[in-house]
Structures are given as structure tokens and as C-alpha cells.
């Protein structure tokens, strides 16, 4: 999978304590959450585990053939429960 990273989105996710590697790992086997149209583009939200096994909430969009991470942060309790139930871990 090809990703679209630049200073802006790397800085933005770093403010949430997330690295590029964390975000990419979380998207290896994601659980789909929802589609939405925001700021003039189609966005898709997912839940996934990072390299430290934290459950992350990610918002992505397509840029050509690449996937751009718009934002990512640690999932709250309800989203963690949803992720675990969808993955059959609860």
C-alpha cells in the first residue's frame, strides 16, 4: 500500500503521539468504521492496532493511487470495544 505523507500530516499526527509507522501498521488489518464527505473530499475512517498494540482511530482519503492519513489518534473506550468485537477479541 502506498501512502501520501508530508510535513503537515506527519506534524499533525505527532501532536496526537502517533508516528508514521504506527499509522501504517494500524492500516494493515483495519476495521472499517464509516465513509463521509468532508472538506470537498471522500474520507474513510478505520480502527486498527499500531506496533505497540494500541487501538487507533484513523481518517484517510485517497490522493491518486496513494492513501493519505488525514488524522489519527488513540481510540476511546467505546471505539476500542467496537474494534475488539469486530475482530472477535471480545
N, CA, C and O atoms as a DFTB+ gen file, in Angstrom:
360 C
 N C O
     1  1       0.844      -1.170       0.000
     2  2       0.000       0.000       0.000
     3  2       0.891       1.235       0.000
     4  3       1.842       1.327       0.777
     5  1       0.580       2.166      -0.864
     6  2       1.344       3.411      -0.971
     7  2       0.665       4.489      -0.122
     8  3      -0.557       4.633      -0.145
     9  1       1.479       5.246       0.627
    10  2       0.960       6.315       1.479
    11  2       1.454       7.668       0.997
    12  3       2.537       7.783       0.424
    13  1       0.646       8.684       1.236
    14  2       0.979      10.071       0.898
    15  2       1.271      10.807       2.204
    16  3       0.350      11.168       2.937
    17  1       2.549      11.027       2.491
    18  2       2.973      11.734       3.704
    19  2       3.667      13.034       3.327
    20  3       4.358      13.105       2.311
    21  1       3.485      14.049       4.141
    22  2       4.238      15.292       4.008
    23  2       4.409      15.890       5.403
    24  3       3.938      15.323       6.389
    25  1       5.081      17.028       5.481
    26  2       5.340      17.659       6.788
    27  2       4.055      17.908       7.562
    28  3       4.007      17.720       8.777
    29  1       3.007      18.336       6.849
    30  2       1.767      18.714       7.522
    31  2       1.117      17.537       8.233
    32  3       0.827      17.623       9.426
    33  1       0.883      16.432       7.518
    34  2       0.181      15.340       8.191
    35  2       1.087      14.614       9.191
    36  3       0.586      14.083      10.182
    37  1       2.381      14.576       8.967
    38  2       3.295      13.981       9.951
    39  2       3.316      14.799      11.245
    40  3       3.312      14.239      12.341
    41  1       3.339      16.126      11.107
    42  2       3.316      17.005      12.284
    43  2       1.985      16.855      13.017
    44  3       1.948      16.792      14.246
    45  1       0.895      16.799      12.254
    46  2      -0.438      16.684      12.850
    47  2      -0.580      15.402      13.678
    48  3      -1.058      15.448      14.811
    49  1      -0.172      14.270      13.124
    50  2      -0.321      13.021      13.885
    51  2       0.656      12.962      15.056
    52  3       0.360      12.346      16.080
    53  1       1.815      13.598      14.912
    54  2       2.779      13.641      16.024
    55  2       2.182      14.368      17.221
    56  3       2.486      14.034      18.366
    57  1       1.330      15.367      16.962
    58  2       0.658      16.075      18.055
    59  2      -0.264      15.148      18.848
    60  3      -0.605      15.440      19.994
    61  1      -0.666      14.032      18.237
    62  2      -1.500      13.037      18.911
    63  2      -0.658      11.879      19.465
    64  3      -1.203      10.887      19.948
    65  1       0.673      12.012      19.392
    66  2       1.563      10.973      19.912
    67  2       1.663       9.755      19.010
    68  3       1.961       8.657      19.479
    69  1       1.415       9.943      17.712
    70  2       1.407       8.845      16.752
    71  2       2.525       9.063      15.727
    72  3       2.764      10.189      15.291
    73  1       3.198       7.990      15.352
    74  2       4.227       8.059      14.318
    75  2       3.687       7.524      12.991
    76  3       2.629       6.898      12.932
    77  1       4.435       7.788      11.950
    78  2       4.104       7.259      10.620
    79  2       4.003       5.734      10.661
    80  3       3.081       5.150      10.093
    81  1       4.955       5.101      11.336
    82  2       4.976       3.644      11.446
    83  2       3.740       3.124      12.180
    84  3       3.176       2.096      11.805
    85  1       3.321       3.841      13.232
    86  2       2.110       3.460      13.963
    87  2       0.901       3.471      13.047
    88  3       0.130       2.511      13.012
    89  1       0.735       4.563      12.301
    90  2      -0.423       4.713      11.422
    91  2      -0.423       3.654      10.327
    92  3      -1.461       3.055      10.043
    93  1       0.719       3.422       9.716
    94  2       0.793       2.439       8.637
    95  2       0.517       1.034       9.159
    96  3      -0.152       0.247       8.488
    97  1       1.023       0.707      10.348
    98  2       0.773      -0.611      10.937
    99  2      -0.712      -0.792      11.238
   100  3      -1.264      -1.873      11.034
   101  1      -1.357       0.269      11.723
   102  2      -2.779       0.191      12.073
   103  2      -3.651      -0.046      10.845
   104  3      -4.769      -0.546      10.967
   105  1      -3.157       0.303       9.678
   106  2      -3.935       0.129       8.452
   107  2      -3.656      -1.200       7.745
   108  3      -4.180      -1.436       6.657
   109  1      -2.842      -2.066       8.346
   110  2      -2.562      -3.361       7.728
   111  2      -3.779      -4.287       7.764
   112  3      -4.050      -4.989       6.790
   113  1      -4.508      -4.292       8.870
   114  2      -5.726      -5.097       9.011
   115  2      -6.783      -4.254       9.710
   116  3      -7.147      -4.537      10.852
   117  1      -7.276      -3.230       9.039
   118  2      -8.192      -2.295       9.689
   119  2      -9.619      -2.819       9.786
   120  3     -10.029      -3.721       9.054
   121  1     -10.351      -2.228      10.704
   122  2     -11.792      -2.424      10.806
   123  2     -12.430      -1.138      10.288
   124  3     -12.175      -0.053      10.811
   125  1     -13.262      -1.271       9.253
   126  2     -13.927      -0.114       8.667
   127  2     -14.942       0.462       9.652
   128  3     -15.659      -0.285      10.318
   129  1     -15.001       1.801       9.743
   130  2     -15.960       2.466      10.627
   131  2     -17.032       3.189       9.811
   132  3     -18.221       2.920       9.979
   133  1     -16.614       4.116       8.917
   134  2     -17.607       4.857       8.136
   135  2     -16.972       5.615       6.980
   136  3     -15.767       5.870       6.957
   137  1     -17.826       5.968       6.018
   138  2     -17.470       6.872       4.931
   139  2     -18.119       8.216       5.204
   140  3     -19.196       8.286       5.795
   141  1     -17.458       9.283       4.771
   142  2     -18.074      10.606       4.862
   143  2     -17.463      11.510       3.805
   144  3     -16.375      11.240       3.298
   145  1     -18.164      12.575       3.480
   146  2     -17.661      13.584       2.556
   147  2     -17.420      14.835       3.376
   148  3     -18.348      15.397       3.956
   149  1     -16.157      15.273       3.422
   150  2     -15.803      16.416       4.274
   151  2     -14.708      17.234       3.611
   152  3     -13.778      16.678       3.027
   153  1     -14.815      18.541       3.698
   154  2     -13.829      19.452       3.121
   155  2     -13.561      19.156       1.647
   156  3     -12.426      19.251       1.180
   157  1     -14.619      18.796       0.924
   158  2     -14.506      18.590      -0.514
   159  2     -13.894      17.270      -0.943
   160  3     -13.525      17.113      -2.107
   161  1     -13.777      16.309      -0.017
   162  2     -13.190      15.025      -0.395
   163  2     -13.860      13.867       0.341
   164  3     -14.402      14.029       1.435
   165  1     -13.807      12.699      -0.290
   166  2     -14.307      11.486       0.347
   167  2     -13.303      11.034       1.394
   168  3     -12.099      10.983       1.142
   169  1     -13.812      10.710       2.560
   170  2     -12.954      10.230       3.643
   171  2     -13.494       8.909       4.175
   172  3     -14.696       8.650       4.135
   173  1     -12.593       8.092       4.667
   174  2     -12.943       6.793       5.213
   175  2     -12.263       6.665       6.570
   176  3     -11.086       6.990       6.722
   177  1     -13.018       6.187       7.552
   178  2     -12.495       6.025       8.912
   179  2     -12.319       4.544       9.233
   180  3     -13.124       3.699       8.841
   181  1     -11.246       4.260       9.957
   182  2     -10.902       2.886      10.331
   183  2     -10.422       2.840      11.771
   184  3     -10.056       3.860      12.355
   185  1     -10.431       1.640      12.328
   186  2      -9.770       1.336      13.582
   187  2      -8.724       0.279      13.291
   188  3      -8.947      -0.609      12.468
   189  1      -7.580       0.366      13.961
   190  2      -6.537      -0.628      13.782
   191  2      -5.545      -0.571      14.924
   192  3      -5.549       0.369      15.719
   193  1      -4.687      -1.590      15.001
   194  2      -3.659      -1.642      16.054
   195  2      -2.321      -1.170      15.497
   196  3      -1.941      -1.499      14.374
   197  1      -1.618      -0.390      16.314
   198  2      -0.291       0.062      15.907
   199  2       0.763      -0.948      16.354
   200  3       0.423      -2.030      16.831
   201  1       2.041      -0.597      16.201
   202  2       3.129      -1.517      16.536
   203  2       3.187      -1.835      18.034
   204  3       3.747      -2.857      18.430
   205  1       2.612      -0.965      18.860
   206  2       2.564      -1.188      20.310
   207  2       1.252      -1.826      20.745
   208  3       0.999      -1.971      21.941
   209  1       0.411      -2.211      19.779
   210  2      -0.893      -2.844      20.011
   211  2      -1.950      -1.894      20.536
   212  3      -3.005      -2.334      20.993
   213  1      -1.683      -0.579      20.477
   214  2      -2.710       0.402      20.829
   215  2      -3.762       0.398      19.724
   216  3      -3.438       0.183      18.556
   217  1      -5.005       0.631      20.086
   218  2      -6.071       0.727      19.086
   219  2      -6.196       2.189      18.688
   220  3      -6.414       3.064      19.526
   221  1      -6.051       2.434      17.385
   222  2      -6.085       3.788      16.849
   223  2      -7.302       4.011      15.970
   224  3      -7.793       3.086      15.323
   225  1      -7.785       5.250      15.953
   226  2      -8.838       5.685      15.045
   227  2      -8.167       6.514      13.958
   228  3      -7.476       7.490      14.252
   229  1      -8.371       6.125      12.703
   230  2      -7.701       6.787      11.580
   231  2      -8.721       7.306      10.580
   232  3      -9.717       6.640      10.295
   233  1      -8.472       8.485      10.055
   234  2      -9.280       9.051       8.969
   235  2      -8.360       9.186       7.772
   236  3      -7.281       9.771       7.868
   237  1      -8.795       8.636       6.630
   238  2      -7.964       8.624       5.428
   239  2      -8.729       9.184       4.231
   240  3      -9.955       9.295       4.249
   241  1      -7.978       9.529       3.202
   242  2      -8.542       9.916       1.914
   243  2      -7.599       9.417       0.832
   244  3      -6.427       9.150       1.097
   245  1      -8.104       9.291      -0.378
   246  2      -7.261       8.862      -1.497
   247  2      -6.666      10.089      -2.178
   248  3      -7.353      11.089      -2.387
   249  1      -5.391      10.002      -2.520
   250  2      -4.707      11.015      -3.317
   251  2      -4.061      10.279      -4.474
   252  3      -2.957       9.750      -4.347
   253  1      -4.751      10.246      -5.599
   254  2      -4.279       9.433      -6.713
   255  2      -4.369       7.976      -6.311
   256  3      -5.430       7.507      -5.897
   257  1      -3.268       7.258      -6.428
   258  2      -3.256       5.842      -6.028
   259  2      -2.803       5.661      -4.582
   260  3      -2.778       4.540      -4.074
   261  1      -2.445       6.761      -3.919
   262  2      -1.922       6.681      -2.546
   263  2      -3.014       6.947      -1.514
   264  3      -4.022       7.591      -1.806
   265  1      -2.799       6.445      -0.317
   266  2      -3.691       6.672       0.808
   267  2      -3.066       7.749       1.691
   268  3      -1.921       7.616       2.123
   269  1      -3.822       8.817       1.958
   270  2      -3.343       9.899       2.814
   271  2      -4.040       9.816       4.161
   272  3      -5.268       9.772       4.235
   273  1      -3.257       9.794       5.211
   274  2      -3.804       9.808       6.566
   275  2      -4.083      11.264       6.927
   276  3      -3.168      12.082       7.019
   277  1      -5.368      11.572       7.131
   278  2      -5.775      12.936       7.482
   279  2      -5.520      13.191       8.956
   280  3      -4.969      14.226       9.331
   281  1      -5.925      12.243       9.788
   282  2      -5.660      12.323      11.216
   283  2      -5.691      10.925      11.801
   284  3      -6.247      10.002      11.207
   285  1      -5.100      10.780      12.949
   286  2      -5.116       9.504      13.683
   287  2      -4.876       9.811      15.153
   288  3      -4.052      10.656      15.504
   289  1      -5.616       9.102      16.007
   290  2      -5.451       9.275      17.448
   291  2      -5.879       8.000      18.157
   292  3      -6.529       7.136      17.568
   293  1      -5.511       7.894      19.419
   294  2      -5.891       6.707      20.204
   295  2      -7.401       6.663      20.330
   296  3      -8.047       7.672      20.610
   297  1      -7.949       5.484      20.119
   298  2      -9.398       5.303      20.207
   299  2      -9.848       5.358      21.662
   300  3      -9.145       4.908      22.566
   301  1     -11.034       5.918      21.865
   302  2     -11.643       5.939      23.181
   303  2     -12.246       4.576      23.513
   304  3     -12.208       3.649      22.704
   305  1     -12.788       4.478      24.689
   306  2     -13.287       3.195      25.193
   307  2     -14.336       2.558      24.272
   308  3     -14.237       1.375      23.946
   309  1     -15.330       3.332      23.856
   310  2     -16.406       2.778      23.022
   311  2     -15.860       2.269      21.695
   312  3     -16.262       1.201      21.231
   313  1     -14.950       3.019      21.078
   314  2     -14.359       2.576      19.811
   315  2     -13.471       1.351      20.008
   316  3     -13.420       0.479      19.141
   317  1     -12.778       1.279      21.127
   318  2     -11.968       0.083      21.416
   319  2     -12.865      -1.139      21.541
   320  3     -12.546      -2.202      21.009
   321  1     -13.981      -0.994      22.238
   322  2     -14.923      -2.104      22.378
   323  2     -15.460      -2.527      21.014
   324  3     -15.575      -3.719      20.730
   325  1     -15.786      -1.556      20.177
   326  2     -16.281      -1.851      18.828
   327  2     -15.217      -2.620      18.039
   328  3     -15.521      -3.631      17.406
   329  1     -13.976      -2.141      18.079
   330  2     -12.880      -2.803      17.360
   331  2     -12.717      -4.250      17.844
   332  3     -12.644      -5.174      17.033
   333  1     -12.660      -4.438      19.152
   334  2     -12.455      -5.775      19.713
   335  2     -13.592      -6.720      19.336
   336  3     -13.357      -7.893      19.047
   337  1     -14.820      -6.214      19.339
   338  2     -15.950      -7.074      18.982
   339  2     -15.919      -7.430      17.500
   340  3     -16.230      -8.563      17.133
   341  1     -15.550      -6.482      16.648
   342  2     -15.483      -6.751      15.210
   343  2     -14.360      -7.719      14.863
   344  3     -14.470      -8.482      13.903
   345  1     -13.291      -7.691      15.630
   346  2     -12.149      -8.590      15.391
   347  2     -12.330      -9.932      16.098
   348  3     -11.484     -10.817      15.975
   349  1     -13.420     -10.084      16.833
   350  2     -13.676     -11.336      17.537
   351  2     -12.805     -11.521      18.762
   352  3     -12.563     -12.650      19.189
   353  1     -12.334     -10.426      19.329
   354  2     -11.468     -10.489      20.503
   355  2     -12.251     -10.259      21.789
   356  3     -11.657     -10.198      22.866
   357  1     -13.559     -10.130      21.702
   358  2     -14.433      -9.955      22.872
   359  2     -15.571     -10.897      22.792
   360  3     -16.424     -10.912      23.680
